[in-house]
């Protein structure tokens, strides 16, 4: 029986060491008065076996760091996770490009999660339709007796809506704020699309374009960005 589902939090004494180290890093979050150009962002994406965080699994995680108004190409993250019981789905392979052999020889889930939380530290997490990616990562962390991610998070979709339509939600056409639609609108090349690393890089470029426009509107600190 999964007692963590019934009773919620796992006692700290049962947390794995990688999670305790991550919690220690997040005891010192980035201050709300930090200028945007000094904020450390981690833009990430996951490729998964489906869209249900409780039953589906992570196939790959890709991430890049953004700081000082540029993408740090020397510090990127990409892991394919080990899967041994996933049936071959040729249609899905055509989307995410992960072959069965890569999944069978990838990193074990717990090892990939440990590397990922070490990579993100106390950074601000960024993604497109971020809620799903965070949810499936939290579910994977729970399986290994860790807790939920603590980092403040920003969804580039919501950021684009805020920039173009203001803080008050407005009606918009379906797909108007998809990653593909925003890339077309902001003239971003979509090479390597539908891979975790490729989508993370594309989303990082989108983030920089959105931040540049928000700064011109007076959004200059982390606190103003997160409001």
Secondary structure as GFF3:
##gff-version 3
##sequence-region A 1 227
A	DSSP	alpha_helix	3	7	.	.	.	ID=ss1
A	DSSP	three_ten_helix	12	14	.	.	.	ID=ss2
A	DSSP	alpha_helix	17	25	.	.	.	ID=ss3
A	DSSP	three_ten_helix	36	38	.	.	.	ID=ss4
A	DSSP	beta_strand	41	48	.	.	.	ID=ss5
A	DSSP	beta_strand	58	67	.	.	.	ID=ss6
A	DSSP	beta_strand	70	80	.	.	.	ID=ss7
A	DSSP	alpha_helix	90	96	.	.	.	ID=ss8
A	DSSP	alpha_helix	100	104	.	.	.	ID=ss9
A	DSSP	alpha_helix	109	120	.	.	.	ID=ss10
A	DSSP	beta_strand	124	127	.	.	.	ID=ss11
A	DSSP	alpha_helix	130	143	.	.	.	ID=ss12
A	DSSP	beta_strand	153	155	.	.	.	ID=ss13
A	DSSP	alpha_helix	156	165	.	.	.	ID=ss14
A	DSSP	alpha_helix	179	185	.	.	.	ID=ss15
A	DSSP	alpha_helix	196	216	.	.	.	ID=ss16
A	DSSP	alpha_helix	222	226	.	.	.	ID=ss17
###
